[in-house]
């Protein structure tokens, strides 16, 4: 086999720079968003002590909603104009929002700075960088996107611990904690901005091996798609496989993040030590790091939809077992198992979306799937809290498990709409 026919040659120095730039971006955006539980507790005891817990939760809920909701528009803009301007504006907006948050005292101020501005800014940087990786990497694309999404897992491990330590230091306090976080993010965003450039036209032709593995639906769409971008977008949205994928992720996100947000409070209620309860979030995110990389590597060989279905089903089963955890060892093992399996969903959903797109609708496909999760990701927080307050953690376990399994069933339908052969690589 000659070097030019070998798919891994797509991993050039330039491509690796883009991957690491997207990794750094995910670390600062989605990874930082995973630390909102720390702020929720801190605000309830300090600046927003007069507000209810559910009211404070809307800060994080709005940020999560805007992070995902803006993805469809950001992806479409990427396909037409490229990523540079969005990444620059979003990077500046993230740092600006953090600096403004350091000055906030009232609820509406936190909602505007840490909810609206930060959520929009994170969306403008995260999704264009992720889609940009898909433009550079065709073969082994799931592995590349898994590496990028692992950045958010690493952020989910590091940011909560760092922020908790900074807030506990009386010499630093809340204002300088937020400023320090902003200063740490600046070099990461500078690197992301420096590499946020679309590849040359010659490099974005679909790889021959990847196209050979594509489904009949993809092959037909690529041959018959009209030249105008608007027509290409409409053709993409009409695909049953994309519609089912969006619906599957919409249902899945209703319960997928509940263990991320409520494992700590569950551990406290069951009498585990406070320190262990705090670190369960880091255990979940640490296992999710490997869950986002390894399934991506496997998916490039055995099918992205196939592996995403398995990851979703396993996550649902593990979620059902949540309230059976009664020991320290059980809590650690359960947290690691759920983190690993759910990490596969988060990385493979982007790879599945990219598989359904052409080279000129890649950003739109990824953005559409991510955007479809905006409402359910936001609703997950208040729904989970209401279930715990009224019915306890068993109801939350059932709700999370059912949403994941139902999402898995819809993923199966999306997979079968492309190829009905059970052993096909899809």
Secondary structure as GFF3:
##gff-version 3
##sequence-region A 1 426
A	DSSP	three_ten_helix	3	5	.	.	.	ID=ss1
A	DSSP	three_ten_helix	7	10	.	.	.	ID=ss2
A	DSSP	alpha_helix	13	28	.	.	.	ID=ss3
A	DSSP	alpha_helix	30	33	.	.	.	ID=ss4
A	DSSP	alpha_helix	36	45	.	.	.	ID=ss5
A	DSSP	alpha_helix	53	69	.	.	.	ID=ss6
A	DSSP	alpha_helix	71	81	.	.	.	ID=ss7
A	DSSP	alpha_helix	84	101	.	.	.	ID=ss8
A	DSSP	alpha_helix	107	110	.	.	.	ID=ss9
A	DSSP	pi_helix	111	117	.	.	.	ID=ss10
A	DSSP	alpha_helix	118	136	.	.	.	ID=ss11
A	DSSP	alpha_helix	141	168	.	.	.	ID=ss12
A	DSSP	alpha_helix	173	195	.	.	.	ID=ss13
A	DSSP	three_ten_helix	201	203	.	.	.	ID=ss14
A	DSSP	alpha_helix	208	213	.	.	.	ID=ss15
A	DSSP	alpha_helix	216	224	.	.	.	ID=ss16
A	DSSP	alpha_helix	229	237	.	.	.	ID=ss17
A	DSSP	alpha_helix	240	256	.	.	.	ID=ss18
A	DSSP	alpha_helix	258	269	.	.	.	ID=ss19
A	DSSP	alpha_helix	274	302	.	.	.	ID=ss20
A	DSSP	alpha_helix	304	320	.	.	.	ID=ss21
A	DSSP	three_ten_helix	322	324	.	.	.	ID=ss22
A	DSSP	alpha_helix	328	355	.	.	.	ID=ss23
A	DSSP	alpha_helix	362	371	.	.	.	ID=ss24
A	DSSP	alpha_helix	374	391	.	.	.	ID=ss25
A	DSSP	alpha_helix	393	416	.	.	.	ID=ss26
###
